[in-house]
């Protein structure tokens, strides 16, 4: 078969400036386009994504700064002009970057869709789930797709439990990690020892559970601060919980910044704590492994699958279980050293090259079917 051409639509690139999903598609497109038997283009007429802003990948589109209220305008413009913008490029496969009622680039071309997680289906109930446009469009996209990619075996199981879809239509392809994208700034970012938490904190992320376990241990709360990177300022509810638990406000910090800054906080943390009830994959696990940060994480969903023997696991519904894990890791330098060594080995299993090779096998299969 001659060169296989892949088109990526605009959806995620006009939704995210930074973010795990847009990084995934950027890294994937870059690897695919560098492979002799394939070509790749991203069709995002208007976007504000930093990953593809100055990319070597064939990005058909223009970066524009935007306010929060501009996202719908970007979507409308991309939708109206995407068909005309595609002329002259006849893809063999379209990999949709998010979920849509219809194929947005070329309805005649077979599509691939990646299901990153089943959070809406598992954590929304009744009318909330019925009203969820993400869940509805996800199902439509999966039904329409010639093939579905899941980021973990756990996500595949959840998908099969919720959707009437053939297992033969699903491939599991693990995501990758690129150390080049996360070059750490030099020097320790803090004068105090700290536990690191990364990302959003609401609902299934289970941050309040982490606070309760931290407060339950005098040795941990007296020896370590908590640093939350990303996720926005603490909510009034979080501030009240910190106060009610008797945690000194001066030892709980929230900050944001670049990927390089985040990498620096990973590198110097006593441990990275991931208490989430559910993740489709958990890229922060790979970040922590690479930056030699011990991992204390939930034993739920995909965590055991991704972390393997690297993590100190706990039941995310048992405050005492996390408290015990925090104490045991912080009190043992030899244990932390062992966890770091295993993490360095484990993260090598997750590369964007491997992710792209396995994804290209899906593209080839789909192209040959059409």
C-alpha positions as CSV (number, residue, x, y, z in Angstrom):
1,X,0.0,0.0,0.0
2,X,1.2,3.5,-0.8
3,X,1.7,6.2,1.8
4,X,-1.1,6.4,4.3
5,X,-2.4,9.9,5.1
6,X,-3.8,10.8,8.4
7,X,-5.9,13.9,9.2
8,X,-6.5,15.1,12.8
9,X,-9.5,17.4,13.3
10,X,-9.6,20.8,15.1
11,X,-11.7,19.9,18.1
12,X,-9.2,19.6,21.0
13,X,-6.9,22.3,19.6
14,X,-9.5,25.0,20.0
15,X,-10.5,23.7,23.4
16,X,-7.1,23.5,25.1
17,X,-4.2,25.9,25.3
18,X,-2.3,23.1,27.2
19,X,-3.6,19.8,28.4
20,X,-3.1,16.0,28.3
21,X,-5.4,15.3,25.3
22,X,-4.0,18.0,23.0
23,X,-0.4,16.9,24.0
24,X,-1.3,13.3,23.1
25,X,-2.5,14.3,19.6
26,X,0.4,16.6,19.1
27,X,3.0,14.0,20.0
28,X,1.1,11.4,18.0
29,X,0.9,13.5,14.9
30,X,4.6,14.4,15.2
31,X,5.7,10.8,15.3
32,X,3.3,9.7,12.5
33,X,4.4,12.4,10.1
34,X,8.1,11.5,10.7
35,X,7.4,7.9,9.6
36,X,8.2,7.2,6.0
37,X,5.1,5.2,5.2
38,X,2.7,7.8,6.7
39,X,1.9,11.5,6.5
40,X,-0.1,13.6,9.0
41,X,-1.8,16.9,9.1
42,X,-3.7,18.8,11.8
43,X,-6.6,20.8,10.4
44,X,-7.3,23.6,12.9
45,X,-8.1,26.8,10.9
46,X,-8.3,28.8,14.2
47,X,-6.8,27.4,17.4
48,X,-5.0,28.6,20.5
49,X,-3.0,25.5,21.4
50,X,0.6,26.1,22.4
51,X,1.8,22.6,21.4
52,X,1.0,23.1,17.7
53,X,1.7,26.8,17.6
54,X,5.2,26.4,16.1
55,X,5.0,22.7,15.3
56,X,7.0,21.0,12.5
57,X,3.9,18.9,11.9
58,X,1.8,20.0,8.9
59,X,-0.6,22.2,10.8
60,X,-3.2,23.8,8.5
61,X,-4.4,26.7,10.6
62,X,-3.4,29.7,12.6
63,X,-2.8,30.4,16.3
64,X,-4.8,33.2,17.8
65,X,-4.9,34.4,21.3
66,X,-8.5,34.2,22.7
67,X,-10.5,35.0,25.7
68,X,-12.6,32.4,27.5
69,X,-15.7,33.5,25.6
70,X,-14.1,32.9,22.2
71,X,-14.1,29.1,22.1
72,X,-17.6,28.8,20.6
73,X,-16.6,31.3,17.8
74,X,-13.5,29.1,17.1
75,X,-15.6,26.0,16.8
76,X,-18.2,27.6,14.5
77,X,-15.5,29.0,12.2
78,X,-13.6,25.7,12.1
79,X,-16.9,23.8,11.4
80,X,-18.0,26.1,8.6
81,X,-14.6,26.1,6.8
82,X,-13.1,22.7,7.6
83,X,-14.4,21.0,4.4
84,X,-13.0,23.7,2.1
85,X,-9.8,23.8,4.1
86,X,-9.3,20.1,3.5
87,X,-9.3,20.3,-0.3
88,X,-6.2,19.0,-1.9
89,X,-5.5,16.6,1.0
90,X,-7.3,13.3,0.7
91,X,-6.8,11.4,4.0
92,X,-7.1,7.7,4.3
93,X,-8.1,8.0,7.9
94,X,-9.4,10.7,10.1
95,X,-8.5,10.5,13.8
96,X,-11.0,12.6,15.7
97,X,-9.5,14.6,18.5
98,X,-12.6,14.8,20.6
99,X,-16.3,13.6,20.4
100,X,-18.8,14.9,17.9
101,X,-22.2,14.1,16.5
102,X,-20.8,14.0,13.0
103,X,-17.5,13.5,11.3
104,X,-16.2,17.1,11.0
105,X,-13.6,16.7,8.2
106,X,-14.8,14.2,5.6
107,X,-17.8,12.0,6.3
108,X,-16.7,9.5,3.6
109,X,-13.4,8.8,5.3
110,X,-13.2,6.1,8.0
111,X,-12.6,7.5,11.5
112,X,-10.6,6.4,14.6
113,X,-11.5,7.8,18.0
114,X,-9.6,7.6,21.3
115,X,-11.6,7.0,24.5
116,X,-9.4,8.4,27.2
117,X,-11.7,7.5,30.1
118,X,-15.3,6.8,31.2
119,X,-15.6,9.5,33.9
120,X,-18.9,10.9,32.8
121,X,-20.5,7.5,32.5
122,X,-19.2,6.4,35.9
123,X,-19.6,9.5,38.0
124,X,-22.8,11.1,36.6
125,X,-26.2,9.6,37.4
126,X,-29.8,10.0,36.3
127,X,-30.7,13.3,34.7
128,X,-27.1,14.5,34.9
129,X,-25.9,11.7,32.7
130,X,-28.8,12.1,30.3
131,X,-27.9,15.8,29.9
132,X,-24.2,15.1,29.4
133,X,-23.4,16.1,25.8
134,X,-19.9,14.6,26.2
135,X,-21.3,11.2,27.1
136,X,-23.9,11.4,24.2
137,X,-21.3,12.5,21.7
138,X,-18.8,9.9,22.9
139,X,-21.2,7.1,22.2
140,X,-22.0,8.5,18.8
141,X,-18.3,8.8,18.0
142,X,-17.5,5.3,19.1
143,X,-20.4,3.9,17.1
144,X,-19.4,5.8,14.0
145,X,-15.7,4.9,14.3
146,X,-14.1,2.2,12.3
147,X,-11.9,1.5,15.3
148,X,-11.6,2.7,18.9
149,X,-8.4,3.2,20.9
150,X,-8.4,3.1,24.7
151,X,-5.5,4.3,26.8
152,X,-5.7,1.4,29.2
153,X,-7.2,-2.0,29.7
154,X,-9.2,-0.5,32.5
155,X,-10.8,2.0,30.2
156,X,-11.5,-0.7,27.7
157,X,-13.3,-2.8,30.4
158,X,-15.4,0.2,31.4
159,X,-16.2,1.0,27.8
160,X,-17.4,-2.6,27.1
161,X,-19.5,-2.5,30.3
162,X,-21.3,0.6,29.2
163,X,-21.5,0.4,25.4
164,X,-22.7,-2.3,23.1
165,X,-19.5,-2.5,21.1
166,X,-17.5,-5.4,19.9
167,X,-14.1,-6.0,21.7
168,X,-12.6,-6.6,18.2
169,X,-13.2,-3.0,17.4
170,X,-11.1,-1.8,20.3
171,X,-7.3,-1.6,20.7
172,X,-5.4,-0.6,23.9
173,X,-2.5,1.7,23.2
174,X,-0.7,3.2,26.2
175,X,0.3,6.9,26.1
176,X,3.8,8.0,26.1
177,X,6.1,10.5,28.0
178,X,8.6,12.8,26.5
179,X,11.3,14.2,28.8
180,X,12.1,16.8,26.1
181,X,8.7,18.4,26.8
182,X,9.3,18.6,30.5
183,X,12.8,19.9,31.0
184,X,13.0,20.8,34.7
185,X,14.1,24.2,35.9
186,X,17.2,24.0,38.1
187,X,17.3,24.2,41.9
188,X,14.8,23.4,44.6
189,X,11.6,25.4,44.4
190,X,11.0,25.5,48.2
191,X,12.8,25.7,51.5
192,X,10.5,23.2,53.1
193,X,9.8,19.5,52.5
194,X,6.5,18.9,50.8
195,X,4.0,16.4,49.3
196,X,3.0,17.2,45.8
197,X,-0.5,17.1,44.3
198,X,-1.0,17.9,40.6
199,X,-4.1,19.0,38.7
200,X,-7.8,19.5,39.4
201,X,-9.1,18.6,42.9
202,X,-12.9,18.3,42.7
203,X,-15.3,15.4,42.8
204,X,-13.6,12.0,41.8
205,X,-10.2,13.6,42.2
206,X,-10.6,13.0,45.9
207,X,-8.4,15.8,47.2
208,X,-10.5,16.3,50.4
209,X,-9.7,12.6,51.2
210,X,-6.0,13.4,50.9
211,X,-6.4,16.4,53.3
212,X,-8.2,14.2,55.9
213,X,-5.4,11.6,55.8
214,X,-2.8,14.2,56.0
215,X,-4.5,15.8,59.1
216,X,-4.9,12.4,60.7
217,X,-1.1,12.0,61.0
218,X,0.8,14.3,63.4
219,X,4.1,13.1,62.1
220,X,3.2,13.8,58.4
221,X,1.5,17.2,59.0
222,X,4.4,18.4,61.2
223,X,7.1,17.3,58.8
224,X,5.7,18.2,55.3
225,X,3.8,20.9,53.6
226,X,1.3,20.2,50.8
227,X,1.9,21.8,47.4
228,X,-0.9,21.7,44.8
229,X,0.2,22.5,41.3
230,X,-2.5,23.6,39.0
231,X,-6.2,23.2,39.5
232,X,-6.9,26.9,40.4
233,X,-7.2,28.7,43.7
234,X,-8.7,26.8,46.7
235,X,-12.5,27.0,46.8
236,X,-14.3,28.4,49.8
237,X,-15.3,24.7,50.6
238,X,-11.6,23.7,50.5
239,X,-10.6,26.6,52.7
240,X,-13.2,25.6,55.2
241,X,-12.2,22.0,55.2
242,X,-8.5,22.9,55.8
243,X,-9.6,25.0,58.8
244,X,-12.0,22.4,60.2
245,X,-9.3,19.7,60.0
246,X,-7.0,21.9,62.0
247,X,-4.4,22.1,59.3
248,X,-2.3,25.3,59.4
249,X,-3.1,27.4,56.4
250,X,0.5,28.3,56.0
251,X,1.5,24.7,55.1
252,X,-1.0,24.2,52.2
253,X,0.0,25.9,49.0
254,X,-1.5,26.3,45.5
255,X,0.4,27.5,42.5
256,X,0.5,27.3,38.7
257,X,3.1,27.7,36.0
258,X,4.9,26.1,33.1
259,X,5.6,22.5,32.5
260,X,9.2,23.2,33.4
261,X,8.2,24.7,36.7
262,X,5.9,21.7,37.4
263,X,8.8,19.3,36.6
264,X,10.9,21.1,39.2
265,X,8.3,20.6,41.9
266,X,8.2,16.9,41.0
267,X,11.9,16.6,41.2
268,X,12.2,17.9,44.8
269,X,9.0,16.5,46.4
270,X,9.2,14.0,49.2
271,X,6.4,12.1,47.3
272,X,3.7,12.6,44.7
273,X,0.2,11.8,46.1
274,X,-2.5,10.7,43.6
275,X,-5.7,9.9,45.5
276,X,-8.1,9.9,42.6
277,X,-11.0,7.5,42.5
278,X,-10.7,7.1,38.7
279,X,-8.3,7.9,35.9
280,X,-8.4,6.6,32.3
281,X,-4.6,6.5,32.3
282,X,-2.8,8.9,34.7
283,X,0.0,10.7,32.9
284,X,1.2,12.4,36.2
285,X,2.4,8.9,37.2
286,X,4.8,8.9,34.3
287,X,5.9,12.5,35.1
288,X,6.6,11.5,38.7
289,X,8.6,8.4,37.7
290,X,10.8,10.3,35.3
291,X,11.5,13.1,37.8
292,X,12.5,10.5,40.5
293,X,9.6,11.3,42.7
294,X,8.2,8.4,44.9
295,X,4.5,7.7,44.1
296,X,1.8,7.2,46.7
297,X,-1.4,6.4,44.7
298,X,-4.9,5.0,44.8
299,X,-5.4,1.3,44.0
300,X,-8.4,2.2,41.9
301,X,-9.1,2.1,38.1
302,X,-5.9,2.1,35.9
303,X,-3.4,3.0,38.6
304,X,-2.1,-0.6,39.3
305,X,-1.9,-1.2,35.5
306,X,0.2,1.9,34.8
307,X,2.3,2.2,38.0
308,X,3.0,-1.5,38.3
309,X,5.4,-2.2,41.3
310,X,6.4,1.5,41.5
311,X,3.6,2.9,43.6
312,X,2.7,2.6,47.3
313,X,-1.0,1.8,46.9
314,X,-3.9,2.6,49.2
315,X,-7.6,2.3,49.3
316,X,-9.0,5.7,48.2
317,X,-11.9,5.3,50.6
318,X,-9.9,4.5,53.7
319,X,-8.3,7.5,55.4
320,X,-6.1,5.3,57.7
321,X,-4.8,3.4,54.8
322,X,-3.4,6.5,53.1
323,X,-2.2,7.8,56.4
324,X,-0.2,4.6,56.9
325,X,1.3,4.8,53.4
326,X,2.3,8.4,53.9
327,X,4.0,7.6,57.2
328,X,5.8,4.5,55.9
329,X,7.2,6.2,52.8
330,X,8.3,9.4,54.5
331,X,10.0,7.6,57.3
332,X,12.1,5.3,55.1
333,X,14.8,6.7,52.8
334,X,15.6,3.2,51.6
335,X,12.0,2.7,50.5
336,X,11.9,6.0,48.7
337,X,15.2,5.1,46.9
338,X,13.7,1.7,45.9
339,X,10.5,3.3,44.5
340,X,12.5,5.9,42.5
341,X,14.8,3.2,41.0
342,X,11.7,1.1,39.9
343,X,10.1,4.2,38.5
344,X,13.1,5.0,36.3
345,X,12.9,1.5,34.8
346,X,9.1,1.6,34.5
347,X,8.7,4.9,32.7
348,X,10.9,3.5,29.9
349,X,8.0,1.3,28.9
350,X,5.9,4.4,27.9
351,X,7.3,6.3,24.9
352,X,5.6,8.3,22.2
353,X,7.5,6.2,19.7
354,X,5.8,3.1,20.9
355,X,2.5,4.8,21.2
356,X,2.7,6.0,17.6
357,X,3.9,2.6,16.2
358,X,0.9,0.8,17.8
359,X,-1.5,3.6,16.7
360,X,-0.1,3.4,13.1
361,X,-0.9,-0.3,13.1
362,X,-4.6,0.7,13.8
363,X,-4.4,3.3,11.0
364,X,-3.1,0.7,8.6
365,X,-5.8,-1.8,9.5
366,X,-8.5,0.8,9.1
367,X,-7.1,2.1,5.8
368,X,-7.0,-1.5,4.4
369,X,-10.6,-2.1,5.4
370,X,-11.9,0.9,3.5
